[in-house]
């Protein structure tokens, strides 16, 4: 990855590489990389600016605070102070032009949490809960009997997973699941359904997918 980006820089291309790490630390598969590519790409080339996006909203399990972080790795230069000042002004302008200002309450709560000595243990506890739910989803959703109903998009991190529904419009399935089964999912495009396994207890996961398969069969007639 680094070599390819550096080669693009050698060719004269000026790149901004953004690493969306909103779910950093929530990787449930040991086979997947546990590190952000940001560390590999920072200072990769004089024509490359690398930006890391982090979100306390996801990483600290505080969904309502909507608090995030930006880390910028600019290219090496002879006058870094001037570059940092320009980057700061650009980012401040972008914030003011979009969300106006970040909530100080959210920032104060996150800062207090980061200073807490019990935070690592608390995060690990919540991580293990989510990993168990993700593992249970994998055990259920790939069952052979469901293959005629959907394909599974690979997933190994975060709060959600997606399936590609076969033979039924995603929005029609979403409404049917909500109206008949009281199940809420997100329809994306014509065929994709997103399931938030993060809010499911372990014993709710199999019934959810069984009901989804039944709903698809009903809509097909």
Beta strands, then each sheet from edge to edge (+ up, - down):
strand 1: 15-20
strand 2: 48-55
strand 3: 68-73
strand 4: 150-152
strand 5: 161-165
strand 6: 186-188
strand 7: 192-195
sheet 1: 1+ 2+ 3-
sheet 2: 4+ 5- 7+ 6-
end
